[in-house]
Amino acid sequence: PISYVSYYASYDQYVNWLEGGIGVNISRDVQGNGVFSKTAMDLMYSFPIEINRDLIVSLGLQASLVQKKLSASDLILPDQNPYENSTQQEFIPNQAKLYPDFSAGTTFRIKEQYQINFSVYHLNKPNEMIGTEQKFSTPVSCNIQFFGRFPGNQNSRSEKSTTTLQPGLMAQIQKANTYVGWGSNITVSPFTGGIWLRNNLSMNLNTFIFLAGYTHSGLSLVYSYDLWVPKNDQGIKNYGAHEVTFIYLFQYNDPRKKMRIVKCPKF
């Protein structure tokens, strides 16, 4: 069977002398059993600004280096019959492309209970095309997210006995395509569950997302399943995607500066 496998790892922390946070992401997508692959490394910097006790604004920048590869030797063309001796002698060389990509974003945290994110990807409109001389500029993509936490303003010491609801609304806009994701997580510590939906502006349902997680001593294990719902006229069976996430929060032990705890959505 043809598979789509994605790997993702990230690390971030606050750095005192930079007065902000730094992070690195490494991701790899493998499509068509290795025919197509994409590897990316992202370097990030975030600068928080405390407007007042109830509002923190963070400004972020991201610089990425992306490599896309085509392993054409693994391709089977339509005119090649695997059960008979084919007379076709077509040759397509393996190809690769390396290019930079830049993004930026802003986060508003209000009363440690609400969070609004706005991000813009592909600011430099990179040309991602491989296997052809044709140039294609990737359109700028805008993401808007809103998350809530009820009840909010909780003391971290009472986390073990806390039940919280974390609804969210997300919109992704890229050229003429707009998708909206919405749903909620509910946490009865140490367990978390959630249901999310994804659709376009015409409310045509695209994906169901089911989530379950467990957190203990700073370590979180989250499993999610994306159930893709095709249109009736596509004649395609339902397909899904499995995702497993490990998250570890390191203890901040610098006595020189006390940092406020910011409650963020957990996925």
C-alpha positions in Angstrom: 0.0 0.0 0.0 1.1 3.6 -0.6 1.7 5.4 2.7 2.2 8.9 3.9 4.5 9.1 6.9 5.4 12.3 8.8 8.0 12.8 11.5 8.3 15.9 13.7 10.5 17.0 16.6 10.9 20.3 18.3 12.6 22.0 21.2 12.2 25.5 22.7 13.2 27.4 25.8 13.5 30.9 27.2 17.0 32.5 27.1 17.7 35.3 29.6 20.4 37.1 27.6 18.2 37.2 24.5 15.2 38.3 26.6 13.1 35.8 24.5 12.5 32.3 23.5 14.3 30.2 20.9 13.3 27.0 19.3 14.1 24.5 16.5 11.8 22.2 14.5 12.8 19.3 12.4 10.2 17.6 10.2 10.2 15.0 7.4 7.3 13.9 5.2 7.6 10.8 3.1 5.0 10.2 0.4 4.4 7.3 -2.1 6.6 4.9 -0.2 9.6 7.2 -0.7 9.0 8.6 -4.2 8.5 12.1 -2.8 10.0 13.4 0.4 10.4 16.7 2.2 12.7 17.6 5.0 12.7 20.9 6.8 14.5 22.6 9.7 13.0 25.7 11.3 14.8 28.1 13.6 12.5 30.4 15.7 12.8 33.4 17.9 10.0 34.8 20.1 10.1 38.1 22.0 7.4 38.5 24.8 6.1 41.9 25.7 4.1 42.3 29.0 1.7 45.1 28.3 0.1 44.7 31.8 -0.8 42.1 34.3 -3.6 40.7 32.0 -2.0 41.0 28.6 1.2 39.5 27.1 2.1 39.9 23.4 4.7 37.7 21.8 6.3 38.5 18.5 7.9 35.6 16.6 10.1 35.0 13.5 10.9 31.7 11.8 13.5 30.9 9.2 13.4 27.6 7.5 15.6 25.5 5.2 13.6 23.0 3.1 14.7 20.2 0.9 12.3 18.4 -1.5 13.4 15.2 -3.3 11.9 13.1 -6.1 13.2 9.5 -6.3 12.0 8.8 -9.8 13.6 5.3 -9.9 10.7 4.1 -7.7 8.0 5.3 -10.1 5.9 3.0 -12.2 4.5 4.9 -15.1 1.0 4.1 -16.6 2.5 2.6 -19.8 4.7 0.2 -17.9 3.1 -3.2 -17.4 4.5 -5.0 -14.3 3.2 -8.4 -15.5 4.7 -8.4 -19.0 8.0 -7.4 -20.5 7.7 -3.7 -21.3 9.4 -2.1 -24.3 9.3 1.3 -22.7 12.8 2.7 -21.9 11.8 6.0 -20.2 14.3 7.5 -17.9 13.5 10.2 -15.3 16.5 11.3 -13.2 16.3 11.7 -9.4 15.9 15.3 -8.5 16.3 17.5 -5.4 15.7 21.1 -4.5 16.9 23.2 -1.5 15.3 26.5 -0.7 14.6 29.0 2.2 11.2 29.8 3.6 10.3 32.6 6.1 7.4 33.1 8.4 6.2 35.4 11.2 3.5 35.5 13.9 2.0 37.2 16.9 0.4 35.7 20.0 -1.9 37.5 22.4 -2.4 36.0 25.9 -5.2 37.6 27.8 -5.7 37.0 31.6 -4.0 33.6 31.2 -7.4 32.4 30.0 -7.6 33.4 26.3 -5.0 33.1 23.5 -5.2 34.5 20.0 -2.5 33.5 17.4 -1.9 35.1 14.1 0.8 33.7 11.7 1.8 34.2 8.1 3.8 31.5 6.3 5.8 31.6 3.0 6.5 35.3 3.2 9.2 35.0 0.5 6.8 32.9 -1.8 9.4 30.2 -2.5 9.4 28.1 -5.7 8.8 24.5 -4.5 8.5 22.9 -7.9 10.8 20.0 -8.8 10.8 17.8 -11.8 9.9 20.7 -14.1 11.4 23.9 -15.4 8.1 25.7 -14.7 8.2 28.1 -11.8 5.5 28.2 -9.1 5.5 30.7 -6.2 3.9 29.2 -3.1 1.1 31.5 -2.0 1.3 33.2 1.3 -0.7 31.3 4.0 -2.4 33.1 6.9 -3.5 31.2 10.1 -5.7 32.6 12.8 -6.4 30.7 16.0 -8.4 31.4 19.1 -8.3 29.2 22.3 -10.0 29.5 25.6 -9.5 27.9 29.0 -12.4 27.5 31.5 -11.9 28.0 34.3 -8.8 30.2 33.9 -6.3 31.9 36.2 -5.6 28.7 38.0 -2.8 28.0 40.4 -0.4 25.4 39.1 -0.5 23.6 42.5 -4.2 22.7 42.0 -3.6 21.2 38.6 -4.1 17.6 39.8 -7.6 18.3 40.9 -8.6 20.5 38.0 -11.2 19.9 35.3 -10.9 22.3 32.4 -12.6 22.9 29.0 -10.4 24.2 26.2 -12.5 25.2 23.1 -10.8 26.5 20.0 -11.4 28.0 16.6 -8.8 28.0 13.8 -8.9 29.4 10.2 -6.4 28.7 7.5 -6.4 31.0 4.4 -4.3 30.4 1.4 -5.2 32.2 -1.9 -8.8 31.0 -2.7 -8.8 28.2 -0.2 -10.1 28.7 3.3 -10.5 26.0 5.9 -11.9 26.3 9.5 -11.2 23.9 12.4 -13.2 24.0 15.6 -13.8 21.9 18.6 -12.7 21.4 22.2 -10.5 19.5 24.5 -11.6 18.6 28.0 -9.1 17.7 30.7 -9.8 15.8 33.9 -6.3 15.6 35.1 -4.3 13.6 34.3 -6.4 12.6 31.2 -7.3 14.8 28.2 -9.8 14.1 25.4 -11.0 16.1 22.5 -13.1 16.2 19.3 -12.4 18.6 16.4 -14.0 19.2 13.0 -12.5 20.7 9.8 -14.5 22.2 7.0 -14.5 24.9 4.3 -16.6 28.1 4.4 -19.5 26.3 2.7 -19.6 24.0 5.8 -18.6 21.0 3.7 -17.2 18.6 6.3 -13.6 17.6 5.5 -12.1 15.9 8.6 -13.0 14.6 12.1 -10.2 14.7 14.6 -10.3 12.6 17.8 -7.8 13.1 20.5 -6.8 11.4 23.8 -3.9 12.1 26.1 -2.2 11.4 29.5 0.1 13.7 31.5 2.3 12.9 34.4 5.3 14.7 35.9 5.8 17.0 33.0 5.5 14.2 30.4 2.5 14.1 28.0 1.6 11.3 25.6 -1.1 12.3 23.1 -2.8 10.2 20.4 -5.0 11.6 17.7 -6.8 10.2 14.7 -7.8 12.2 11.7 -10.8 10.7 9.8 -10.9 12.2 6.3 -14.4 12.4 4.8 -14.4 12.6 1.0 -17.3 14.1 -1.0 -19.9 11.6 -2.2 -19.1 12.3 -5.9 -15.4 11.6 -5.5 -15.8 7.8 -5.3 -13.0 7.5 -2.8 -13.0 5.4 0.4 -12.6 7.0 3.8 -9.0 7.3 4.9 -7.5 8.3 8.2 -4.2 9.4 9.7 -2.7 8.4 13.1 -0.5 10.8 15.1 1.4 10.1 18.3 2.9 13.0 20.2 5.4 13.0 23.1 5.8 16.3 25.1 8.2 16.9 28.0 8.3 20.1 30.0 11.6 20.8 31.7 11.6 22.4 35.1 12.7 26.1 35.2 15.1 26.4 38.1 16.7 29.9 37.6 16.2 31.7 41.0 17.2 35.0 39.5 14.0 35.6 37.7 10.5 34.4 38.4 8.5 33.6 35.3 4.7 33.6 35.1 3.0 30.4 34.1 1.1 30.8 30.8 -1.7 28.2 30.3 -1.6 27.1 26.6 -3.8 24.6 24.8 -2.5 21.0 24.8 -2.6 18.9 21.6 
